[in-house]
């Protein structure tokens, strides 16, 4: 498999955070796309993504690329900004059309890294919300419930705003013919002792690693080889990068990174050659 195809595959194999419907949000899984005609050995020209593009925006480039490369959906609109006078009030991520049925689908894309904190205390009353509130961003500035609420209360309703009507009319799109879904992709990291825990509501295929707080990591020294992947590579299966690190180097780097407010992702290569990946958090 060539490297470009490996990067592409790393994206479209990303698991949806849940299957079917959750809290009224219907999932659009990447496995909906038909790439059966592609040859993994042939050259594949990936979208040109500007240097420094954040992970969420990189995912948007790859999702659009998926639509353009698949056999069963056509792209109608992407990243369509909606204006009230001259002020942007939001953006429709994608409207696609299924080629055989003609069904139009408005899709909002989400691409997240979460840690599962079993000790997080939520003020929610609903058991589902209490459990789902335990999924937090590694840096502590993001959480699953907030994102779900934003999708339900802002992003999806934007389709039905008066300001959106002119855009849809210009593409001969009738509101009555559109269904709405979310493509909510996630990589979840859990406490090591929860590896065999039966998680409610989420797709266990999203669980790709674990996490340490910095004090626990400081006590977990090994002679393994460590790598600190750049953010663009976080979605990839771990591989040896050009720069290797010792445990002490990672501990020092992680301490400095956390002081700046950023939890680092670490790839650790075992003596067997296998990799483990984990976040180091405060």
Order of alpha helices (4+ residues) and beta strands (2+ residues): alpha-beta-beta-alpha-beta-beta-beta-alpha-beta-alpha-alpha-beta-beta-alpha-beta-alpha-beta-beta
